[in-house]
Amino acid sequence: MRDGIPRLGISDQTAKRYICSLRALDPFFADATLDQITRSALHTFTKERKRTVKNATIKRDLTALSSLLTYCLQNDWIEHNVA
């Protein structure tokens, strides 16, 4: 753990990128419960993000979310990863 963030087998650079992506996801999902993160919600996020960033950035954001949801899946907090 560094800076209070468990690394979970990822590099410092990846962790920094994930933090940046999670900040971008925050306005869309901050008030959502895990079961409210749906394919439809991800489609809305992607559509809105396309207005301001390139597809590569959106892909990195979705990768960070997918990693987070994989962690949730491994801990039996969700039944499937929609990202």
C-alpha positions as CSV (number, residue, x, y, z in Angstrom):
1,M,0.0,0.0,0.0
2,R,1.3,3.4,-0.9
3,D,-0.4,6.7,-0.3
4,G,-3.2,4.8,1.4
5,I,-4.1,3.0,-1.9
6,P,-3.7,-0.8,-2.0
7,R,-1.9,-1.7,-5.3
8,L,-3.4,-5.1,-5.8
9,G,-0.6,-6.2,-8.1
10,I,-0.6,-3.2,-10.4
11,S,2.3,-0.8,-11.0
12,D,2.4,2.7,-9.6
13,Q,1.9,4.1,-13.1
14,T,-1.2,2.0,-13.6
15,A,-2.6,3.0,-10.2
16,K,-2.1,6.7,-11.1
17,R,-3.9,6.2,-14.4
18,Y,-6.7,4.4,-12.7
19,I,-7.1,7.2,-10.2
20,C,-7.3,9.7,-13.1
21,S,-9.9,7.5,-14.8
22,L,-11.9,7.0,-11.6
23,R,-12.1,10.8,-11.2
24,A,-13.6,11.0,-14.7
25,L,-16.1,8.3,-13.8
26,D,-17.0,10.0,-10.6
27,P,-19.5,12.5,-11.9
28,F,-21.4,9.7,-13.7
29,F,-21.4,7.0,-11.0
30,A,-20.6,8.6,-7.6
31,D,-24.2,8.2,-6.4
32,A,-24.7,4.8,-8.1
33,T,-24.8,1.5,-6.3
34,L,-22.9,-1.3,-7.9
35,D,-26.1,-2.8,-9.4
36,Q,-26.8,0.6,-11.0
37,I,-23.7,0.4,-13.1
38,T,-25.3,-1.1,-16.2
39,R,-24.4,-1.4,-19.9
40,S,-26.9,1.4,-20.5
41,A,-25.2,3.6,-17.9
42,L,-21.8,2.8,-19.5
43,H,-23.2,3.7,-22.9
44,T,-24.4,7.1,-21.5
45,F,-20.9,7.7,-20.0
46,T,-19.2,6.8,-23.2
47,K,-21.5,9.1,-25.3
48,E,-20.9,12.0,-22.9
49,R,-17.1,11.5,-22.7
50,K,-16.8,11.4,-26.5
51,R,-17.7,15.1,-26.5
52,T,-14.4,16.0,-24.7
53,V,-11.9,13.2,-25.0
54,K,-10.5,10.7,-27.5
55,N,-11.6,7.1,-27.7
56,A,-8.3,5.9,-26.2
57,T,-9.0,7.9,-23.1
58,I,-12.5,6.4,-22.8
59,K,-11.1,2.9,-23.3
60,R,-8.6,3.6,-20.4
61,D,-11.5,4.8,-18.2
62,L,-13.5,1.7,-19.0
63,T,-10.5,-0.5,-18.3
64,A,-10.1,1.1,-14.8
65,L,-13.8,0.6,-14.1
66,S,-13.6,-3.0,-15.4
67,S,-10.7,-3.7,-13.0
68,L,-12.7,-2.2,-10.1
69,L,-15.7,-4.3,-11.0
70,T,-13.5,-7.4,-11.3
71,Y,-12.3,-6.8,-7.8
72,C,-16.0,-6.5,-6.7
73,L,-16.8,-9.7,-8.5
74,Q,-14.0,-11.6,-6.8
75,N,-15.3,-10.5,-3.4
76,D,-18.9,-11.6,-4.3
77,W,-20.2,-8.0,-4.2
78,I,-21.6,-8.3,-7.7
79,E,-22.6,-11.3,-9.9
80,H,-21.1,-10.1,-13.2
81,N,-18.8,-7.4,-14.7
82,V,-20.7,-5.2,-17.1
83,A,-17.7,-3.2,-18.2
